[in-house]
Amino acid sequence: MVAILVSDICVNEYERAWRVGVQGTSSFVQSAIDWGSRVVFFFSVAVFDEHLYEFDEKAVCNPAGEYAEMKREVEQKLPS
């Protein structure tokens, strides 16, 4: 699955990127879970402040830009 979450598109076409990247991805993931699939969701974008120490699940999330905000939104919709 490919979503429209290229950073330039996220800035210039925010609503379109949100529909496809957040709503579409969330819907796809939920459908996969409903069918009994296991889902691994990962992305390569900074959603934490730049720190010189290690992160864990308790680290405060601070998305850097629209792209990271959208990816974080999808992550928050996933079951733990």
C-alpha atoms as an extended CHARMM CRD file, in Angstrom:
* protein
*
        80  EXT
         1         1  MET       CA              0.0000000000        0.0000000000        0.0000000000  PROA      1               0.0000000000
         2         2  VAL       CA              1.3070000000        3.4180000000       -0.9090000000  PROA      2               0.0000000000
         3         3  ALA       CA             -0.1180000000        6.5570000000        0.6330000000  PROA      3               0.0000000000
         4         4  ILE       CA              0.3040000000       10.1470000000       -0.4480000000  PROA      4               0.0000000000
         5         5  LEU       CA              2.5050000000       11.3630000000        2.3540000000  PROA      5               0.0000000000
         6         6  VAL       CA              5.3720000000       12.9700000000        0.4960000000  PROA      6               0.0000000000
         7         7  SER       CA              6.2220000000       16.0300000000        2.5570000000  PROA      7               0.0000000000
         8         8  ASP       CA              5.6550000000       18.5450000000       -0.2790000000  PROA      8               0.0000000000
         9         9  ILE       CA              2.2060000000       17.1280000000       -0.9770000000  PROA      9               0.0000000000
        10        10  CYS       CA              1.3800000000       17.1590000000        2.7330000000  PROA      10              0.0000000000
        11        11  VAL       CA              2.0860000000       20.8830000000        2.8020000000  PROA      11              0.0000000000
        12        12  ASN       CA              0.6180000000       21.9070000000       -0.5590000000  PROA      12              0.0000000000
        13        13  GLU       CA             -2.3460000000       19.5000000000       -0.7180000000  PROA      13              0.0000000000
        14        14  TYR       CA             -3.0150000000       18.8970000000        2.9620000000  PROA      14              0.0000000000
        15        15  GLU       CA             -6.6570000000       17.7650000000        2.6980000000  PROA      15              0.0000000000
        16        16  ARG       CA             -5.9090000000       15.2960000000       -0.1050000000  PROA      16              0.0000000000
        17        17  ALA       CA             -2.8900000000       13.9320000000        1.7200000000  PROA      17              0.0000000000
        18        18  TRP       CA             -4.9590000000       13.5950000000        4.9250000000  PROA      18              0.0000000000
        19        19  ARG       CA             -7.7460000000       11.6880000000        3.1340000000  PROA      19              0.0000000000
        20        20  VAL       CA             -5.3730000000        9.2580000000        1.4840000000  PROA      20              0.0000000000
        21        21  GLY       CA             -2.5730000000        9.0710000000        4.0290000000  PROA      21              0.0000000000
        22        22  VAL       CA             -4.4660000000        9.1090000000        7.3180000000  PROA      22              0.0000000000
        23        23  GLN       CA             -8.0120000000        8.0520000000        6.5480000000  PROA      23              0.0000000000
        24        24  GLY       CA             -7.0430000000        5.5850000000        3.8110000000  PROA      24              0.0000000000
        25        25  THR       CA             -4.2010000000        4.0170000000        5.7680000000  PROA      25              0.0000000000
        26        26  SER       CA             -6.3000000000        3.7900000000        8.9330000000  PROA      26              0.0000000000
        27        27  SER       CA             -9.1530000000        2.1500000000        7.0240000000  PROA      27              0.0000000000
        28        28  PHE       CA             -6.8130000000       -0.3230000000        5.3330000000  PROA      28              0.0000000000
        29        29  VAL       CA             -5.1330000000       -1.2530000000        8.6140000000  PROA      29              0.0000000000
        30        30  GLN       CA             -8.4540000000       -1.6880000000       10.4050000000  PROA      30              0.0000000000
        31        31  SER       CA             -9.7450000000       -3.9220000000        7.5890000000  PROA      31              0.0000000000
        32        32  ALA       CA             -6.6280000000       -6.0660000000        7.8150000000  PROA      32              0.0000000000
        33        33  ILE       CA             -7.0600000000       -6.3840000000       11.5890000000  PROA      33              0.0000000000
        34        34  ASP       CA            -10.7500000000       -7.2430000000       11.1550000000  PROA      34              0.0000000000
        35        35  TRP       CA             -9.7140000000      -10.0800000000        8.8100000000  PROA      35              0.0000000000
        36        36  GLY       CA             -7.4090000000      -11.4180000000       11.5140000000  PROA      36              0.0000000000
        37        37  SER       CA             -4.1420000000      -10.1280000000       10.1080000000  PROA      37              0.0000000000
        38        38  ARG       CA             -1.2660000000       -8.8540000000       12.1860000000  PROA      38              0.0000000000
        39        39  VAL       CA             -0.1590000000       -5.3860000000       11.2220000000  PROA      39              0.0000000000
        40        40  VAL       CA              3.2750000000       -3.8670000000       11.5970000000  PROA      40              0.0000000000
        41        41  PHE       CA              3.1980000000       -0.1200000000       11.1020000000  PROA      41              0.0000000000
        42        42  PHE       CA              6.4380000000        1.8010000000       10.8700000000  PROA      42              0.0000000000
        43        43  PHE       CA              7.7210000000        4.8900000000        9.1780000000  PROA      43              0.0000000000
        44        44  SER       CA             10.9540000000        6.7710000000        8.8140000000  PROA      44              0.0000000000
        45        45  VAL       CA             10.1880000000       10.2590000000        9.9830000000  PROA      45              0.0000000000
        46        46  ALA       CA             10.9840000000       12.2310000000       13.1130000000  PROA      46              0.0000000000
        47        47  VAL       CA              8.0430000000       12.1510000000       15.4870000000  PROA      47              0.0000000000
        48        48  PHE       CA             10.1710000000       12.9140000000       18.5230000000  PROA      48              0.0000000000
        49        49  ASP       CA             12.3450000000       15.8950000000       19.3230000000  PROA      49              0.0000000000
        50        50  GLU       CA             15.9770000000       15.4970000000       18.4540000000  PROA      50              0.0000000000
        51        51  HSD       CA             17.6210000000       14.0990000000       21.5820000000  PROA      51              0.0000000000
        52        52  LEU       CA             20.9650000000       12.6090000000       22.3570000000  PROA      52              0.0000000000
        53        53  TYR       CA             19.5090000000        9.8620000000       24.5050000000  PROA      53              0.0000000000
        54        54  GLU       CA             17.5190000000        6.6930000000       23.8230000000  PROA      54              0.0000000000
        55        55  PHE       CA             13.7560000000        6.6970000000       23.3750000000  PROA      55              0.0000000000
        56        56  ASP       CA             11.1980000000        4.3430000000       24.8460000000  PROA      56              0.0000000000
        57        57  GLU       CA              7.3960000000        4.1060000000       24.7890000000  PROA      57              0.0000000000
        58        58  LYS       CA              7.1550000000        6.8370000000       27.4420000000  PROA      58              0.0000000000
        59        59  ALA       CA              8.9570000000        9.4520000000       25.3300000000  PROA      59              0.0000000000
        60        60  VAL       CA              6.9130000000       12.5380000000       24.4740000000  PROA      60              0.0000000000
        61        61  CYS       CA              5.9430000000       12.5820000000       20.8170000000  PROA      61              0.0000000000
        62        62  ASN       CA              6.5190000000       15.8560000000       18.9820000000  PROA      62              0.0000000000
        63        63  PRO       CA              5.9690000000       15.3760000000       15.2120000000  PROA      63              0.0000000000
        64        64  ALA       CA              8.1640000000       17.5550000000       12.9980000000  PROA      64              0.0000000000
        65        65  GLY       CA              5.9530000000       18.8560000000       10.1800000000  PROA      65              0.0000000000
        66        66  GLU       CA              2.7560000000       17.8300000000        8.4340000000  PROA      66              0.0000000000
        67        67  TYR       CA              4.1040000000       14.4910000000        7.2180000000  PROA      67              0.0000000000
        68        68  ALA       CA              5.0940000000       13.4040000000       10.7230000000  PROA      68              0.0000000000
        69        69  GLU       CA              1.7940000000       14.6800000000       12.1560000000  PROA      69              0.0000000000
        70        70  MET       CA             -0.1550000000       12.5300000000        9.7020000000  PROA      70              0.0000000000
        71        71  LYS       CA              1.9170000000        9.4460000000       10.4330000000  PROA      71              0.0000000000
        72        72  ARG       CA              1.4820000000       10.0120000000       14.1620000000  PROA      72              0.0000000000
        73        73  GLU       CA             -2.2890000000       10.3100000000       13.6870000000  PROA      73              0.0000000000
        74        74  VAL       CA             -2.4020000000        6.8920000000       12.0140000000  PROA      74              0.0000000000
        75        75  GLU       CA             -0.2480000000        5.4160000000       14.7810000000  PROA      75              0.0000000000
        76        76  GLN       CA             -2.6520000000        6.7350000000       17.4340000000  PROA      76              0.0000000000
        77        77  LYS       CA             -5.6040000000        5.0450000000       15.7180000000  PROA      77              0.0000000000
        78        78  LEU       CA             -3.9740000000        1.6020000000       15.8770000000  PROA      78              0.0000000000
        79        79  PRO       CA             -4.8490000000       -0.7670000000       18.6870000000  PROA      79              0.0000000000
        80        80  SER       CA             -2.0730000000       -1.2600000000       21.2320000000  PROA      80              0.0000000000
